[in-house]
Amino acid sequence: MRQTKQYKQVVKANYRPQLQKRYQGNKLIEALPIPLSEEEIVEALSFSPAFDESSRQWPRHDRIRELPSLANLMFPMSAHIELALTLDSLMRDGYIGRRPLSAEHIALYQEIYDDALNPNAFRQTYETVTPKLSGALIGVSGMGKTTTIQRCLARYPRVIYHPELDIYQIPWLHFEMPKDSKGVKALLTSIIEAIAELIPGNTYIDDHVHQRATEQSLQSSVRTLMNKHCVGLLIPDEVQNAANNSRQSDQLVMTALTTLANKSKTPIIFVGTPKAEKVLSADLRQIRRSLRSGLGDWSPLPRYETVADEETSAPRDVEGEWVYFMRSMWVYCWTSTPQILDDDLLDAFYYCTQGILDIAIKLFAAVQARAILDDVHTLSSQLVHSVFDDHFGLVHPVIKALRENDVEALIKYEDVKVLRIEDTIESIQRRRRLLTGRAASARPGTSDFKPRLVNAATSMGMTNDDAQALAEAVESEGTAKNMFDAVAQLAKKAAPPKKTAKVRSRPASKSPDEPLIPTYPGLDGRPDDFRHAIVAAAIAGTSIVEKLFELDLMKEPEDALWAA
């Protein structure tokens, strides 16, 4: 006989007095943790890594090791708080009228028996059965729906044992909808398996899941187990999996699930991506809209939030939760000289993530990894776009669909998952190792040294003639240890003679806010020449590379070396 896993964290019931009269005297409710205030929810859900500003001066490899700690960041926002409050209320209200061993509780067993004798009475159409206490949490992947549910429910014991009643209570049951069009039997089996994982010493799988089990017998088994263990809240996740079935099949699956919730008087929260809308009934879609304020808005965060002006009542854009989230996350930056989070960076991150929090966190970690490995001291919008283009190709279709508000494309590509932070950082490190190996293998005297140096120089903005002449000079000296050193020598040779640099006068048509751009002597008619950055760096006392970025005269440093 197969043995089911015994769940070790069974908690003995500790009954707490209830303020609400409708909750009083119900052992299933009194055994739950006391409800939290909004402030306590924020504190309970918040998670950020340990951080010390001195770590920004650590060696490169140690700072890289800190980046994966960003994966579990959570800064609770309005949606998180609303969801936590709603889950608690649904769980408690669902236990009203279900006191253990009460007449209502025993009547549920009788109803299960009667329905087994008359299966047609149990069958209903999906459009005519709507859960009495229900909701649907629908949003694109990456907004933290499942993670937030798990963190909200973590404070409730998985199993509560009531010695006086000899009952193992399951406050909540969270499970994934079966994939690959497996139908109602797969759904019912997954629920039995989820219950069996929690209850010590049971033989539920052997008793109820076998080759001869019919759909009808599995339905009776699930209802019996849910009633026996007083399941408080049913949470089917990845509901969009049902949309992989045929239209008839997906309706059968959703009907079976919804009927189970109704018959057992158990509240249910459907969780899924926008594709799940296809399998929600018209009534449930309406309920979802009516409960949206209770479950929170899990759409991608907007760049700005529109509010009514207090004086004129005219709509105006203000900074909202996207800016709050980015500013909260920006603290955890391990570059040696953190850049102030300005509108340029906010716009760059939003363009690349469209307000999806999971992608924003991973892009932030990846951009830091590139900067640290390239010895770039600050982050820039150019770097953000470069890392997104190079390492986040898997989510490009989703981001493009969101950017263009293409609902059909969004449904098509919604299951594309972004790489884990660790995988993305490893990809950046691998590319860096390859680049370093390529650069180290090129020395003066090798056949490919000059052509690669010329390619690097032209990618930085030099003309081919200038690049050829300077590359020959570097090669003839023969002191460059590798291609990195060669590019540095070439840039030094390209510096202007030591004379006072003149500053281009501002044309009258330019905006008064446009910065002055120092220019290289004699190149006033060539604004795209990289030597302007050399002059600007000398005047500002910063690196040439930083000025190349600032003046939009160069791509990322490693892109120039890739060209070599």
Helices and strands as residue ranges (DSSP letters): E 10-12, G 21-23, H 27-30, H 38-45, G 53-57, H 60-66, G 67-72, H 78-94, H 103-117, H 119-122, G 126-128, E 134-138, H 145-153, E 159-162, E 167-169, E 173-176, H 183-196, H 204-208, H 215-228, E 234-237, G 239-244, H 247-263, E 268-272, G 274-279, H 282-295, E 305-308, E 315-318, H 321-330, H 343-353, H 357-373, H 381-391, G 393-395, H 396-403, H 407-413, H 421-440, H 449-459, H 464-477, H 483-493, H 531-540, H 544-550, H 557-563
